[in-house]
Amino acid sequence: MKHVPKPTTDEDLIQEFLNKGGEVKKGKTKPMPDGLGLSNNQWGNTLTKEEKAAKKAAEETNKAAKKAKKA
Protein backbone atom coordinates (compact mmCIF):
# COMPACT_ATOMS: atom_id res chain seq x y z
CA MET A 1 0.00 0.00 0.00
CA LYS A 2 1.35 3.43 -0.95
CA HIS A 3 1.46 6.24 1.55
CA VAL A 4 0.92 9.48 -0.35
CA PRO A 5 1.51 12.62 1.73
CA LYS A 6 -1.35 15.10 1.84
CA PRO A 7 -0.80 18.55 0.33
CA THR A 8 -1.24 20.22 3.73
CA THR A 9 1.52 18.97 5.95
CA ASP A 10 1.53 18.74 9.70
CA GLU A 11 4.52 21.11 9.85
CA ASP A 12 2.47 23.91 8.29
CA LEU A 13 -0.32 23.38 10.80
CA ILE A 14 2.13 23.33 13.71
CA GLN A 15 3.80 26.55 12.55
CA GLU A 16 0.44 28.26 12.18
CA PHE A 17 -0.51 27.18 15.70
CA LEU A 18 2.78 28.47 17.15
CA ASN A 19 2.52 31.76 15.22
CA LYS A 20 -0.93 32.38 16.72
CA GLY A 21 0.57 32.21 20.21
CA GLY A 22 0.12 28.52 20.95
CA GLU A 23 2.73 26.67 22.94
CA VAL A 24 3.85 23.07 23.20
CA LYS A 25 3.84 21.51 26.66
CA LYS A 26 4.99 18.15 27.86
CA GLY A 27 2.02 16.24 29.22
CA LYS A 28 1.93 14.03 32.29
CA THR A 29 0.70 10.48 32.24
CA LYS A 30 -0.78 8.52 35.10
CA PRO A 31 1.13 5.51 36.40
CA MET A 32 -0.38 2.09 35.84
CA PRO A 33 -2.48 0.76 38.73
CA ASP A 34 -0.44 -1.37 41.12
CA GLY A 35 -2.98 -4.16 41.16
CA LEU A 36 -2.62 -5.06 37.49
CA GLY A 37 -0.41 -7.93 36.47
CA LEU A 38 1.58 -6.70 33.49
CA SER A 39 3.39 -9.81 32.31
CA ASN A 40 1.86 -11.87 29.49
CA ASN A 41 0.63 -14.67 31.73
CA GLN A 42 -0.69 -12.33 34.47
CA TRP A 43 -2.45 -9.68 32.36
CA GLY A 44 -5.52 -8.32 34.12
CA ASN A 45 -5.17 -10.46 37.26
CA THR A 46 -4.98 -8.42 40.44
CA LEU A 47 -2.31 -9.06 43.05
CA THR A 48 -3.08 -11.07 46.17
CA LYS A 49 -2.67 -9.57 49.65
CA GLU A 50 0.64 -11.38 50.10
CA GLU A 51 1.96 -10.13 46.75
CA LYS A 52 0.88 -6.56 47.56
CA ALA A 53 2.62 -6.75 50.95
CA ALA A 54 5.80 -8.13 49.38
CA LYS A 55 5.77 -5.41 46.71
CA LYS A 56 5.25 -2.68 49.32
CA ALA A 57 8.08 -4.06 51.48
CA ALA A 58 10.40 -4.10 48.46
CA GLU A 59 9.53 -0.49 47.65
CA GLU A 60 10.22 0.56 51.24
CA THR A 61 13.64 -1.09 51.22
CA ASN A 62 14.45 0.59 47.90
CA LYS A 63 13.47 4.00 49.30
CA ALA A 64 15.57 3.40 52.41
CA ALA A 65 18.55 2.34 50.29
CA LYS A 66 18.26 5.47 48.12
CA LYS A 67 18.11 7.73 51.19
CA ALA A 68 21.16 6.03 52.69
CA LYS A 69 22.99 6.38 49.38
CA LYS A 70 22.31 10.15 49.23
CA ALA A 71 23.47 10.76 52.80
DSSP file (Angstrom, degrees, kcal/mol; ACC not computed):
  #  RESIDUE AA STRUCTURE BP1 BP2  ACC     N-H-->O    O-->H-N    N-H-->O    O-->H-N    TCO  KAPPA ALPHA  PHI   PSI    X-CA   Y-CA   Z-CA
    1    1 A M              0   0    0      0, 0.0     2,-0.3     0, 0.0     0, 0.0   0.000 360.0 360.0 360.0 133.2    0.0    0.0    0.0
    2    2 A K        -     0   0    0      1,-0.0     2,-0.7     2,-0.0     0, 0.0  -0.611 360.0-147.5 -85.6 142.7    1.4    3.4   -0.9
    3    3 A H        -     0   0    0     -2,-0.3    -1,-0.0     2,-0.0     0, 0.0  -0.914  17.4-170.8-108.7 104.2    1.5    6.2    1.6
    4    4 A V        -     0   0    0     -2,-0.7     2,-0.0     1,-0.0    -2,-0.0  -0.848  22.5-125.1 -98.4 122.2    0.9    9.5   -0.4
    5    5 A P        -     0   0    0      0, 0.0     4,-0.1     0, 0.0    -1,-0.0  -0.358  25.7-115.9 -66.6 145.0    1.5   12.6    1.7
    6    6 A K        -     0   0    0      2,-0.2     0, 0.0     1,-0.1     0, 0.0  -0.424  21.8-116.1 -75.8 154.8   -1.3   15.1    1.8
    7    7 A P  S    S+     0   0    0      0, 0.0     2,-0.7     0, 0.0    -1,-0.1   0.839 105.7  62.8 -63.8 -32.2   -0.8   18.5    0.3
    8    8 A T  S    S-     0   0    0      4,-0.0    -2,-0.2     3,-0.0     2,-0.1  -0.850  83.7-154.5 -94.4 116.4   -1.2   20.2    3.7
    9    9 A T     >  -     0   0    0     -2,-0.7     4,-1.4     1,-0.1     3,-0.2  -0.466  24.3-119.6 -90.2 161.0    1.5   19.0    5.9
   10   10 A D  H  > S+     0   0    0      1,-0.2     4,-2.6     2,-0.2     5,-0.2   0.842 111.5  62.8 -64.4 -33.9    1.5   18.7    9.7
   11   11 A E  H  > S+     0   0    0      1,-0.2     4,-2.5     2,-0.2    -1,-0.2   0.893 101.7  50.5 -60.8 -40.1    4.5   21.1    9.9
   12   12 A D  H  > S+     0   0    0     -3,-0.2     4,-2.2     2,-0.2    -1,-0.2   0.920 111.7  47.7 -63.7 -42.9    2.5   23.9    8.3
   13   13 A L  H  X S+     0   0    0     -4,-1.4     4,-2.2     2,-0.2    -2,-0.2   0.896 111.9  49.9 -65.1 -40.3   -0.3   23.4   10.8
   14   14 A I  H  X S+     0   0    0     -4,-2.6     4,-2.5     2,-0.2    -2,-0.2   0.924 110.9  49.1 -64.6 -44.8    2.1   23.3   13.7
   15   15 A Q  H  X S+     0   0    0     -4,-2.5     4,-2.5     1,-0.2    -2,-0.2   0.896 110.3  50.9 -62.5 -40.2    3.8   26.5   12.6
   16   16 A E  H  X S+     0   0    0     -4,-2.2     4,-1.4     2,-0.2    -1,-0.2   0.908 110.7  49.5 -63.9 -41.2    0.4   28.3   12.2
   17   17 A F  H  <>S+     0   0    0     -4,-2.2     5,-2.1     1,-0.2    -2,-0.2   0.925 113.2  45.9 -61.5 -46.2   -0.5   27.2   15.7
   18   18 A L  H ><5S+     0   0    0     -4,-2.5     3,-1.4     1,-0.2    -2,-0.2   0.867 109.6  54.8 -67.0 -36.8    2.8   28.5   17.1
   19   19 A N  H 3<5S+     0   0    0     -4,-2.5    -1,-0.2     1,-0.3    -2,-0.2   0.800 102.3  58.0 -67.2 -28.5    2.5   31.8   15.2
   20   20 A K  T 3<5S-     0   0    0     -4,-1.4    -1,-0.3    -3,-0.2    -2,-0.2   0.433 131.3 -91.4 -81.6   2.2   -0.9   32.4   16.7
   21   21 A G  T < 5S+     0   0    0     -3,-1.4    -3,-0.2     1,-0.3    -2,-0.1   0.507  78.6 144.3 103.1   5.8    0.6   32.2   20.2
   22   22 A G      < -     0   0    0     -5,-2.1     2,-0.3    -6,-0.2    -1,-0.3  -0.346  32.0-154.5 -72.0 158.5    0.1   28.5   20.9
   23   23 A E        -     0   0    0     -2,-0.0     2,-0.5     2,-0.0    -1,-0.0  -0.968  13.2-125.1-136.3 154.5    2.7   26.7   22.9
   24   24 A V        -     0   0    0     -2,-0.3     2,-0.3    -6,-0.0    -2,-0.0  -0.858  30.0-175.2-101.1 126.1    3.9   23.1   23.2
   25   25 A K        -     0   0    0     -2,-0.5     2,-0.6     0, 0.0    -2,-0.0  -0.874  28.8-117.1-119.6 152.9    3.8   21.5   26.7
   26   26 A K        -     0   0    0     -2,-0.3     2,-0.1     1,-0.0    -2,-0.0  -0.800  36.5-140.3 -88.1 123.4    5.0   18.2   27.9
   27   27 A G        -     0   0    0     -2,-0.6     2,-0.4     1,-0.0    -1,-0.0  -0.385   6.0-126.6 -83.2 160.5    2.0   16.2   29.2
   28   28 A K        -     0   0    0     -2,-0.1     2,-0.3     0, 0.0    -1,-0.0  -0.842  18.4-153.6-105.6 144.0    1.9   14.0   32.3
   29   29 A T        -     0   0    0     -2,-0.4     0, 0.0     0, 0.0     0, 0.0  -0.855  19.5-114.5-114.1 153.4    0.7   10.5   32.2
   30   30 A K        -     0   0    0     -2,-0.3     2,-0.1     1,-0.1     0, 0.0  -0.598  33.7-112.3 -82.6 144.8   -0.8    8.5   35.1
   31   31 A P        -     0   0    0      0, 0.0    -1,-0.1     0, 0.0     3,-0.1  -0.389  40.3 -94.5 -70.7 156.3    1.1    5.5   36.4
   32   32 A M        -     0   0    0      1,-0.1     2,-0.0    -2,-0.1     0, 0.0  -0.392  50.3 -92.7 -66.5 147.3   -0.4    2.1   35.8
   33   33 A P    >   -     0   0    0      0, 0.0     3,-1.2     0, 0.0    -1,-0.1  -0.360  29.1-131.6 -61.4 140.8   -2.5    0.8   38.7
   34   34 A D  T 3  S+     0   0    0      1,-0.2    -2,-0.1    -3,-0.1    13,-0.0   0.807 100.2  64.3 -64.9 -29.6   -0.4   -1.4   41.1
   35   35 A G  T 3  S+     0   0    0     11,-0.1    12,-0.6     2,-0.1     2,-0.3   0.616  80.6  97.6 -74.4 -11.3   -3.0   -4.2   41.2
   36   36 A L  B <  S-A   46   0A   0     -3,-1.2     2,-0.5    10,-0.2    10,-0.2  -0.585  70.3-135.8 -82.1 136.9   -2.6   -5.1   37.5
   37   37 A G  B     -b   43   0B   0      8,-0.7     7,-1.1     5,-0.5     8,-0.2  -0.806  20.6-172.6 -84.8 127.2   -0.4   -7.9   36.5
   38   38 A L        +     0   0    0     -2,-0.5     2,-0.2     5,-0.2     5,-0.1   0.434  49.5  95.7-108.8   1.0    1.6   -6.7   33.5
   39   39 A S  S >> S-     0   0    0      1,-0.1     3,-1.2     3,-0.0     4,-0.6  -0.503  88.2-105.0 -84.5 164.5    3.4   -9.8   32.3
   40   40 A N  G >4 S+     0   0    0      1,-0.3     3,-0.5     2,-0.2    -1,-0.1   0.856 119.7  43.0 -58.9 -38.7    1.9  -11.9   29.5
   41   41 A N  G 34 S+     0   0    0      1,-0.2    -1,-0.3     0, 0.0    -3,-0.0   0.532 119.1  43.8 -88.3  -3.5    0.6  -14.7   31.7
   42   42 A Q  G X4 S+     0   0    0     -3,-1.2     3,-2.0     2,-0.0    -5,-0.5   0.262  75.6 146.2-118.8  10.0   -0.7  -12.3   34.5
   43   43 A W  B << S+b   37   0B   0     -4,-0.6    -5,-0.2    -3,-0.5     3,-0.1  -0.263  76.9   0.3 -59.0 124.2   -2.4   -9.7   32.4
   44   44 A G  T 3  S+     0   0    0     -7,-1.1     2,-0.4     1,-0.3    -1,-0.3   0.305  97.4 123.2  85.2  -9.5   -5.5   -8.3   34.1
   45   45 A N    <   -     0   0    0     -3,-2.0    -8,-0.7    -8,-0.2    -1,-0.3  -0.731  58.7-131.5 -86.5 131.0   -5.2  -10.5   37.3
   46   46 A T  B     -A   36   0A   0     -2,-0.4   -10,-0.2   -10,-0.2     2,-0.1  -0.414  26.3-100.1 -79.1 158.7   -5.0   -8.4   40.4
   47   47 A L        -     0   0    0    -12,-0.6    -1,-0.1    -2,-0.1     2,-0.1  -0.441  33.7-120.3 -76.4 149.5   -2.3   -9.1   43.0
   48   48 A T     >  -     0   0    0     -2,-0.1     4,-2.5     1,-0.1     5,-0.2  -0.342  31.7-101.2 -79.6 170.3   -3.1  -11.1   46.2
   49   49 A K  H  > S+     0   0    0      1,-0.2     4,-2.4     2,-0.2     5,-0.2   0.891 124.3  50.5 -60.2 -40.0   -2.7   -9.6   49.7
   50   50 A E  H  > S+     0   0    0      2,-0.2     4,-2.4     1,-0.2    -1,-0.2   0.909 110.9  48.1 -65.6 -41.7    0.6  -11.4   50.1
   51   51 A E  H  > S+     0   0    0      2,-0.2     4,-2.4     1,-0.2    -2,-0.2   0.897 111.6  50.1 -66.7 -39.4    2.0  -10.1   46.8
   52   52 A K  H  X S+     0   0    0     -4,-2.5     4,-2.5     2,-0.2    -2,-0.2   0.920 111.6  48.5 -63.0 -43.2    0.9   -6.6   47.6
   53   53 A A  H  X S+     0   0    0     -4,-2.4     4,-2.4     1,-0.2    -2,-0.2   0.907 112.2  48.5 -63.7 -41.7    2.6   -6.8   51.0
   54   54 A A  H  X S+     0   0    0     -4,-2.4     4,-2.1     2,-0.2    -1,-0.2   0.902 112.2  48.9 -65.3 -40.4    5.8   -8.1   49.4
   55   55 A K  H  X S+     0   0    0     -4,-2.4     4,-2.2     2,-0.2    -2,-0.2   0.913 111.9  48.6 -65.4 -42.2    5.8   -5.4   46.7
   56   56 A K  H  X S+     0   0    0     -4,-2.5     4,-2.2     1,-0.2    -2,-0.2   0.902 110.8  50.7 -65.0 -40.9    5.3   -2.7   49.3
   57   57 A A  H  X S+     0   0    0     -4,-2.4     4,-2.1     1,-0.2    -1,-0.2   0.893 109.9  50.6 -63.4 -39.7    8.1   -4.1   51.5
   58   58 A A  H  X S+     0   0    0     -4,-2.1     4,-2.0     1,-0.2    -1,-0.2   0.896 109.8  50.1 -65.8 -39.6   10.4   -4.1   48.5
   59   59 A E  H  X S+     0   0    0     -4,-2.2     4,-2.4     2,-0.2    -2,-0.2   0.899 109.4  51.7 -65.0 -39.6    9.5   -0.5   47.6
   60   60 A E  H  X S+     0   0    0     -4,-2.2     4,-2.4     1,-0.2    -2,-0.2   0.908 109.8  48.5 -63.4 -42.3   10.2    0.6   51.2
   61   61 A T  H  X S+     0   0    0     -4,-2.1     4,-2.3     1,-0.2    -1,-0.2   0.882 110.9  51.5 -67.2 -35.9   13.6   -1.1   51.2
   62   62 A N  H  X S+     0   0    0     -4,-2.0     4,-2.2     2,-0.2    -2,-0.2   0.915 110.5  48.3 -65.0 -42.2   14.5    0.6   47.9
   63   63 A K  H  X S+     0   0    0     -4,-2.4     4,-2.3     2,-0.2    -2,-0.2   0.913 112.3  49.0 -63.3 -42.5   13.5    4.0   49.3
   64   64 A A  H  X S+     0   0    0     -4,-2.4     4,-2.3     1,-0.2    -1,-0.2   0.895 110.7  50.4 -64.0 -39.9   15.6    3.4   52.4
   65   65 A A  H  X S+     0   0    0     -4,-2.3     4,-1.9     2,-0.2    -1,-0.2   0.884 110.3  49.8 -65.6 -38.5   18.5    2.3   50.3
   66   66 A K  H  X S+     0   0    0     -4,-2.2     4,-2.0     2,-0.2    -2,-0.2   0.902 110.9  49.2 -67.7 -40.1   18.3    5.5   48.1
   67   67 A K  H  X S+     0   0    0     -4,-2.3     4,-1.8     1,-0.2    -2,-0.2   0.909 112.0  48.3 -64.0 -41.8   18.1    7.7   51.2
   68   68 A A  H  < S+     0   0    0     -4,-2.3    -1,-0.2     1,-0.2    -2,-0.2   0.860 109.9  53.2 -66.7 -34.4   21.2    6.0   52.7
   69   69 A K  H  < S+     0   0    0     -4,-1.9    -1,-0.2     1,-0.2    -2,-0.2   0.883 109.0  48.7 -67.8 -38.7   23.0    6.4   49.4
   70   70 A K  H  <        0   0    0     -4,-2.0    -1,-0.2     1,-0.2    -2,-0.2   0.857 360.0 360.0 -68.4 -35.8   22.3   10.2   49.2
   71   71 A A     <        0   0    0     -4,-1.8    -1,-0.2    -5,-0.2    -2,-0.2   0.471 360.0 360.0 -80.6 360.0   23.5   10.8   52.8
